[in-house]
Amino acid sequence: MVQFTGGYMRRSALFLALVAVGFGFIGEQAAAAKSKAGHKFKGSIQTQYRSNSNVSIAASSNGGFDFADPGEFGDDEEDQPDDDSEDEEDDSFDDDFADIDDAEYDEDEIEEDDAIDEDGDGIDDLIDPNADIRVDKESRFSAKFALTHKYTFENEEWSWNNGVRFSSDTHQQRDDLDKFNYAFTTGGEYAPKGSPHKFKSAISYVTLDKDNNKFVSTFIVSFGYSLELSKRLSLGAAYNYQDKNITNPDAPDATVDTLAFSADFKASANDIFKLKIAPKFEDSTKVTRDTDAWGYELTYTRKLPWDMTAGLGYRFDNIEYQNLTPRREDTNRTWAVELSKDFNKHFGVNLGYETRERQSNIPGKDAENDSTYFSAEYKF
């Protein structure tokens, strides 16, 4: 049976309060005049239950694979009035957190950054085969609330975006990994009329609480660019600079530079491919934690009848610890399959399976994990 601690109840109460505030705020805006210029708001509430088996590496805590949403395939009904189509397109502005890469911590990353030698045996946990905590199974319930605001200026080319996001993870077997995450972002966007180019910039603050105490805070500067070459093909590039401050005095802080290059290809009315390549460089205050990493993600999404989609995904990551003795290099591979159903433009559900494995040159550091998840999202 799941045990709910006092910290969990406090986080849940805060979460529900924020949801109520968000709904009230959106309701006040419902009567606003429809126009590309002016204020626009949108939000979402997401929940997910994930069951892990064969656990020796934690499942991902971030947004998962970038499968295409049903709305990305286009609306089959093209006879709607122009005014309605313009409003619908303007309401579908991007989530301001889309250009923030790798700002959410996975459970295994929390364990690595919590301390350099947590068990006190004199061996760095990165090369200590006995440092990793392993369980036979693990289940996690996640909840996320996001609210985004966009103000478009009168020329309809410049806009300003703001966003806030709160999320919590509650574990059944390992409550020491329970966490509460909140993030704020703000920045400008320039999209010239009649041009395929779009430019974005933002500053963000992301923090994570663990065991009811602040664990890490991250300040992020990001720049994004996208180019729509045609109705079928679009390209993108993003750069993130992260200044990561870990509260534990025994854990090192770091600065992180991340690049991301993406391509979305609509092969047909029912098929979308997405590719993302992302090199990442971390400079730690503890030189043995300096890493050079690169990886890519490939997804294929197929549109099905009854407002459903099916997705297949593959992710590859290679991580090298530059100054660690002995030298460590990890290769991570993740495969995923997902089935999604939209009941209307506001509510949808997902059912998925992921298998993840890590191969390392350090003995005892190979690991794997299989997980099944079910999630639901309400957009407003």
C-alpha positions as CSV (number, residue, x, y, z in Angstrom):
1,M,0.0,0.0,0.0
2,V,1.2,3.5,-0.8
3,Q,2.2,5.5,2.3
4,F,1.5,9.2,2.0
5,T,3.8,11.3,4.2
6,G,3.1,14.8,5.6
7,G,5.4,16.3,3.0
8,Y,3.5,14.6,0.2
9,M,0.2,16.0,1.6
10,R,1.6,19.5,1.8
11,R,2.9,19.3,-1.8
12,S,-0.5,17.9,-3.0
13,A,-2.4,20.7,-1.3
14,L,-0.1,23.3,-2.9
15,F,-0.5,21.6,-6.3
16,L,-4.4,21.6,-6.0
17,A,-4.3,25.3,-4.9
18,L,-2.3,26.2,-7.9
19,V,-4.7,24.3,-10.2
20,A,-7.6,26.2,-8.7
21,V,-5.8,29.6,-9.2
22,G,-5.0,28.6,-12.8
23,F,-8.6,27.8,-13.6
24,G,-9.9,31.0,-12.1
25,F,-7.3,33.0,-14.0
26,I,-8.2,31.4,-17.3
27,G,-11.9,31.9,-16.6
28,E,-11.4,35.6,-16.2
29,Q,-9.8,35.7,-19.7
30,A,-12.5,33.8,-21.5
31,A,-14.5,36.9,-22.4
32,A,-11.4,38.6,-24.0
33,A,-11.7,39.7,-27.6
34,K,-10.2,37.3,-30.2
35,S,-7.2,38.8,-31.9
36,K,-3.6,37.9,-32.7
37,A,-2.5,41.0,-30.9
38,G,-2.9,41.1,-27.1
39,H,-2.9,38.5,-24.4
40,K,-3.3,34.7,-24.8
41,F,-3.3,32.1,-22.1
42,K,-3.2,28.3,-22.1
43,G,-2.5,25.6,-19.5
44,S,-2.5,21.9,-18.9
45,I,-2.8,19.4,-16.1
46,Q,-1.0,16.0,-16.5
47,T,-0.9,12.9,-14.4
48,Q,1.0,9.7,-14.9
49,Y,1.4,6.4,-13.2
50,R,4.6,4.4,-14.1
51,S,5.3,0.9,-13.0
52,N,9.0,-0.2,-13.3
53,S,10.3,-3.7,-13.2
54,N,13.8,-5.2,-13.6
55,V,15.1,-2.0,-12.0
56,S,18.8,-1.3,-11.9
57,I,18.6,2.2,-13.5
58,A,15.9,4.7,-12.8
59,A,13.3,5.5,-15.5
60,S,13.3,8.9,-17.1
61,S,11.6,11.8,-15.2
62,N,11.4,14.2,-18.0
63,G,8.8,14.7,-20.7
64,G,9.6,11.4,-22.4
65,F,9.8,11.0,-26.1
66,D,8.7,13.7,-28.5
67,F,6.0,11.9,-30.3
68,A,3.7,13.9,-32.6
69,D,0.5,15.1,-31.2
70,P,-2.7,14.4,-33.1
71,G,-3.1,18.1,-33.8
72,E,0.2,18.1,-35.7
73,F,-1.3,16.0,-38.5
74,G,-3.7,18.8,-39.3
75,D,-7.5,19.1,-39.2
76,D,-9.4,16.9,-41.7
77,E,-12.1,19.6,-41.8
78,E,-10.8,22.4,-44.0
79,D,-14.1,24.2,-44.6
80,Q,-14.1,26.2,-41.4
81,P,-14.3,30.0,-41.5
82,D,-11.0,31.8,-41.8
83,D,-11.5,33.7,-38.6
84,D,-11.8,30.5,-36.6
85,S,-8.7,28.9,-38.2
86,E,-6.6,32.0,-37.5
87,D,-7.7,31.9,-33.8
88,E,-7.0,28.2,-33.5
89,E,-3.5,28.6,-35.0
90,D,-2.7,31.6,-32.7
91,D,-3.9,29.6,-29.6
92,S,-1.5,26.8,-30.4
93,F,1.7,28.7,-29.4
94,D,4.6,26.7,-28.2
95,D,5.1,25.7,-24.5
96,D,7.8,28.1,-23.3
97,F,9.6,25.2,-21.7
98,A,10.1,23.4,-25.0
99,D,13.6,25.0,-25.6
100,I,14.8,24.1,-22.0
101,D,16.8,20.9,-22.5
102,D,17.6,18.4,-19.7
103,A,16.6,20.7,-16.8
104,E,14.5,17.9,-15.1
105,Y,16.5,15.5,-13.0
106,D,16.1,11.7,-13.3
107,E,16.3,9.6,-10.2
108,D,19.7,8.2,-11.1
109,E,21.1,11.7,-11.6
110,I,19.8,12.7,-8.1
111,E,21.7,9.8,-6.6
112,E,24.9,10.7,-8.4
113,D,24.8,14.4,-7.5
114,D,23.6,13.9,-3.9
115,A,27.2,13.2,-2.7
116,I,30.6,12.2,-4.2
117,D,31.1,9.4,-1.7
118,E,27.7,8.8,0.0
119,D,28.6,5.4,1.6
120,G,31.8,6.7,3.0
121,D,34.1,3.9,1.7
122,G,36.6,6.4,0.2
123,I,35.6,5.5,-3.4
124,D,33.9,8.0,-5.7
125,D,30.4,6.8,-6.3
126,L,30.8,7.1,-10.0
127,I,33.3,4.2,-10.0
128,D,32.0,2.3,-6.9
129,P,30.1,-0.8,-8.0
130,N,28.4,-0.9,-4.5
131,A,27.1,2.6,-4.4
132,D,24.0,2.2,-6.5
133,I,20.8,1.3,-4.7
134,R,18.8,-1.3,-6.6
135,V,15.3,-2.6,-6.1
136,D,13.2,-5.3,-7.8
137,K,10.4,-3.0,-8.7
138,E,9.3,0.6,-8.3
139,S,6.1,2.6,-9.1
140,R,5.8,6.3,-9.3
141,F,2.9,8.8,-9.5
142,S,3.6,12.1,-11.2
143,A,1.5,15.2,-11.5
144,K,2.2,18.4,-13.4
145,F,0.5,21.8,-13.8
146,A,1.6,24.3,-16.4
147,L,0.4,27.8,-17.3
148,T,1.6,29.8,-20.2
149,H,1.0,33.4,-21.2
150,K,1.8,35.1,-24.5
151,Y,1.5,38.8,-25.3
152,T,1.6,39.7,-29.0
153,F,2.3,43.3,-29.9
154,E,0.3,45.3,-32.3
155,N,2.6,44.6,-35.3
156,E,1.9,40.9,-34.7
157,E,5.6,40.0,-35.2
158,W,7.0,40.5,-31.8
159,S,5.6,38.8,-28.7
160,W,6.6,38.1,-25.1
161,N,6.1,34.7,-23.4
162,N,5.8,33.8,-19.7
163,G,5.4,30.4,-18.2
164,V,5.2,28.6,-14.9
165,R,5.2,24.9,-14.2
166,F,4.9,22.8,-11.1
167,S,5.4,19.0,-10.9
168,S,5.7,16.3,-8.3
169,D,6.9,12.7,-8.2
170,T,5.8,10.3,-5.5
171,H,7.4,6.8,-5.2
172,Q,5.9,3.8,-3.6
173,Q,9.0,1.9,-2.7
174,R,11.6,4.7,-2.3
175,D,10.2,7.8,-0.8
176,D,13.7,9.2,-0.5
177,L,13.4,9.9,-4.2
178,D,10.1,11.9,-3.9
179,K,10.6,15.3,-5.4
180,F,8.8,18.6,-6.1
181,N,9.9,20.7,-9.0
182,Y,8.9,24.2,-10.1
183,A,10.1,26.4,-12.9
184,F,9.5,29.9,-14.2
185,T,10.5,31.2,-17.7
186,T,10.1,34.5,-19.6
187,G,11.4,35.7,-22.9
188,G,10.8,37.3,-26.3
189,E,9.9,35.9,-29.7
190,Y,10.2,37.4,-33.2
191,A,8.3,35.8,-36.1
192,P,8.3,38.1,-39.2
193,K,5.0,38.0,-41.2
194,G,5.2,35.9,-44.3
195,S,8.6,34.5,-43.2
196,P,9.5,30.9,-42.4
197,H,11.9,32.0,-39.7
198,K,11.2,32.3,-36.0
199,F,13.6,33.5,-33.2
200,K,13.2,33.0,-29.4
201,S,15.1,33.8,-26.3
202,A,14.3,33.2,-22.6
203,I,15.7,33.2,-19.1
204,S,14.4,30.5,-16.7
205,Y,14.7,29.4,-13.2
206,V,14.2,25.8,-12.2
207,T,14.4,24.3,-8.7
208,L,13.9,20.9,-7.3
209,D,13.0,20.0,-3.7
210,K,13.8,16.5,-2.3
211,D,12.9,15.3,1.2
212,N,11.1,18.6,1.7
213,N,14.4,20.5,1.3
214,K,15.8,22.3,-1.7
215,F,18.2,20.0,-3.6
216,V,19.2,22.0,-6.7
217,S,18.4,25.3,-8.4
218,T,19.3,26.1,-12.0
219,F,19.4,29.4,-13.8
220,I,19.0,28.9,-17.6
221,V,19.5,31.2,-20.6
222,S,18.2,29.8,-23.8
223,F,18.0,30.8,-27.5
224,G,15.9,29.1,-30.1
225,Y,15.5,29.3,-33.9
226,S,13.1,27.5,-36.2
227,L,12.8,27.4,-40.0
228,E,9.8,26.1,-41.8
229,L,11.2,24.9,-45.2
230,S,7.8,23.7,-46.3
231,K,4.5,22.4,-45.0
232,R,6.2,19.0,-44.6
233,L,9.7,19.9,-43.3
234,S,10.8,22.2,-40.5
235,L,14.2,22.6,-38.8
236,G,15.2,23.9,-35.4
237,A,18.2,24.8,-33.3
238,A,18.5,25.7,-29.6
239,Y,21.2,26.6,-27.1
240,N,20.9,26.4,-23.3
241,Y,23.4,27.7,-20.7
242,Q,22.7,26.3,-17.3
243,D,24.2,27.4,-14.0
244,K,23.4,24.6,-11.6
245,N,23.7,25.1,-7.8
246,I,23.3,22.0,-5.6
247,T,22.5,22.7,-2.0
248,N,24.4,19.8,-0.5
249,P,27.9,21.1,0.4
250,D,29.4,17.7,-0.4
251,A,28.0,17.8,-4.0
252,P,29.6,19.8,-6.8
253,D,28.0,22.7,-8.7
254,A,28.3,22.9,-12.4
255,T,27.7,24.9,-15.6
256,V,26.2,23.1,-18.6
257,D,26.2,24.0,-22.3
258,T,23.7,22.2,-24.4
259,L,23.0,22.4,-28.1
260,A,20.0,20.8,-29.8
261,F,19.3,20.4,-33.5
262,S,16.0,19.1,-34.7
263,A,14.1,18.2,-37.8
264,D,10.4,17.4,-38.2
265,F,9.3,15.7,-41.4
266,K,5.6,15.0,-42.3
267,A,6.1,12.1,-44.7
268,S,2.3,11.9,-45.4
269,A,-1.0,13.0,-44.0
270,N,-0.7,10.1,-41.5
271,D,3.1,9.8,-40.8
272,I,5.5,12.1,-39.0
273,F,9.2,11.6,-38.3
274,K,11.2,13.6,-35.7
275,L,14.9,13.7,-35.2
276,K,16.9,15.5,-32.5
277,I,20.7,15.6,-32.0
278,A,22.0,17.2,-28.8
279,P,25.7,17.5,-27.7
280,K,26.1,18.5,-24.0
281,F,29.2,19.7,-22.1
282,E,29.2,19.9,-18.2
283,D,31.9,21.8,-16.4
284,S,31.8,20.9,-12.7
285,T,33.4,22.4,-9.6
286,K,34.7,18.9,-9.0
287,V,36.8,18.1,-12.1
288,T,36.1,14.4,-11.9
289,R,32.5,15.2,-12.7
290,D,33.3,17.1,-15.9
291,T,31.4,15.3,-18.8
292,D,31.2,15.5,-22.6
293,A,28.0,13.9,-23.9
294,W,26.1,13.7,-27.1
295,G,22.9,11.8,-28.1
296,Y,20.1,11.7,-30.6
297,E,16.4,10.8,-30.5
298,L,14.3,9.4,-33.4
299,T,10.5,9.1,-33.3
300,Y,7.9,7.9,-35.7
301,T,4.2,8.6,-35.2
302,R,1.4,7.1,-37.2
303,K,-2.1,8.6,-37.2
304,L,-4.8,6.0,-36.6
305,P,-8.6,6.1,-36.9
306,W,-10.7,7.3,-33.9
307,D,-8.4,10.2,-33.1
308,M,-5.6,7.9,-32.1
309,T,-1.9,7.8,-32.8
310,A,0.8,5.1,-32.4
311,G,4.5,6.0,-31.8
312,L,7.8,4.3,-31.9
313,G,11.0,5.9,-30.4
314,Y,14.7,5.3,-30.0
315,R,17.1,7.3,-27.9
316,F,20.9,7.0,-27.8
317,D,23.2,8.8,-25.4
318,N,27.0,8.6,-24.9
319,I,28.6,10.2,-21.8
320,E,32.3,10.5,-21.1
321,Y,33.7,11.5,-17.7
322,Q,36.8,13.5,-18.8
323,N,38.9,13.6,-15.7
324,L,37.8,10.5,-13.8
325,T,40.4,7.8,-12.9
326,P,39.8,5.2,-14.0
327,R,38.1,6.8,-17.0
328,R,34.4,6.1,-17.3
329,E,32.3,6.0,-20.4
330,D,28.6,5.1,-20.5
331,T,26.3,4.3,-23.4
332,N,22.5,4.6,-22.8
333,R,19.9,3.2,-25.1
334,T,16.1,3.6,-24.7
335,W,13.3,2.1,-26.9
336,A,9.7,3.1,-26.5
337,V,6.2,2.4,-27.9
338,E,3.2,4.6,-27.2
339,L,-0.5,4.6,-28.0
340,S,-2.4,7.9,-27.6
341,K,-6.1,8.8,-27.8
342,D,-7.6,12.2,-28.0
343,F,-11.2,12.3,-26.8
344,N,-11.5,16.0,-27.7
345,K,-9.2,19.0,-28.1
346,H,-9.0,19.3,-24.3
347,F,-8.5,15.7,-23.0
348,G,-6.3,12.8,-24.1
349,V,-4.6,9.7,-22.6
350,N,-1.4,7.8,-23.4
351,L,-0.4,4.2,-22.8
352,G,3.3,3.3,-23.3
353,Y,6.2,1.0,-22.6
354,E,9.9,1.9,-22.3
355,T,13.0,-0.3,-22.0
356,R,16.3,1.4,-21.0
357,E,19.8,0.0,-20.7
358,R,23.2,1.4,-19.7
359,Q,26.5,-0.1,-20.7
360,S,29.6,1.1,-18.9
361,N,33.3,0.3,-19.0
362,I,33.2,0.4,-15.2
363,P,32.4,-3.0,-13.6
364,G,29.1,-3.1,-11.8
365,K,27.7,0.0,-13.6
366,D,25.8,-1.8,-16.3
367,A,22.1,-1.4,-15.7
368,E,18.6,-1.7,-17.2
369,N,15.0,-0.9,-16.6
370,D,11.6,-1.8,-18.1
371,S,8.6,0.4,-17.4
372,T,5.0,0.7,-18.4
373,Y,3.0,3.9,-17.9
374,F,-0.4,5.4,-18.3
375,S,-0.9,9.2,-18.4
376,A,-3.8,11.6,-18.9
377,E,-3.7,15.3,-19.8
378,Y,-6.3,18.1,-19.7
379,K,-5.6,21.2,-21.8
380,F,-7.3,24.5,-21.3
